[in-house]
Amino acid sequence: MAYRPVALAAVLVLLCLSGAHAAGTSSRKLLQANGFSCTGTVTNAAKCQNIINDPTGCRALAGCAPGQFGNNANHCFPKSCNTFTAQGQAACTAMGCSWTPNPPPKPLLNIGARYAFQADTSNFLFRCNQCTTQNGNGFPDQAFAQAQDTKSNLTHFTVVDAGDGLIGLQADNGLFVARCAGCEDATLNGYPDTVVMSITADKLATSPFAKWKVVDAGSGKVGFQADTGNFMARCHTCYGNSLLADLVDSVFIQVNTLDGNPFATWTPVPL
């Protein structure tokens, strides 16, 4: 039998309007939990629950793909879908509710904004030029986590959209923060992936090692996950070849989880 959305919408309305008023509260909460803002009372919770779990009915009325639904693929009311067919909207309105898309989550970092990133020591990430004897094997701008304040432009980084939910971190000299494999003597500490500023803007799109996934570390902190899956982290006395004796907190990509590793978390400070 051919699918008729208008007819099905009418069935939904009849089912949801033909029941005991006492069951309305639980249905309303269920609707609200799945992206709806209820303005009235929904009756007959049991029958409405059946409608909500019907993938051929409500899902089709919502006009959304299965992956765009609430807590699982079988929920009929969309949380992230920004479209809703006229028939689906009519059915929802008749049930005493109005559909509104959930607001998008607040980004951990704003694209285009400048930040300083504070390490667990309270010192800040900064670009350090020619600060090691090897100079990054051709990449003299390396990351350290030892600036005491954000007065210097060396501690300023601009967030750039790198696509696919990833970001780039552009230093004050225009170069992007990147993972660099083997750019310093790995025998110094056993960590081959250092952090350098080496990628120009025109190369960002084709440089996965300069793209970072921003991960919520809780308490206002973030982690930066590299293309290897490991995280950017402060590393104490991991360079044996820094030119300054007191430059002891370098930055490597050497931990695979943020759990229990505060030195891999950073507090963004807007500038």
Secondary structure, 3 states (H helix, E strand, C coil): CCCCHHHHHHHHHHHHHCCCHHHHHHHHHHHHHCCEEECCCCCCHHHHHHHHCCCCCHHHHHCCCHHHECCCCCCCCECCCCCCCHHHHHHHHHCCEEECCCCCCCCCCCCCCEEEEECCCCCEEEEEECCECCHHHCCCEEEEEEECCCCCHHHCEEEEEEECCEEEEECCCCCEEEEEECCCCHHHCCCCEEEEEEECHHHHHHCHHHCEEEEEEECCEEEEECCCCCEEEEEECCCCCECCCCCCEEEEEEECCCCCCHHHCEEEEEC
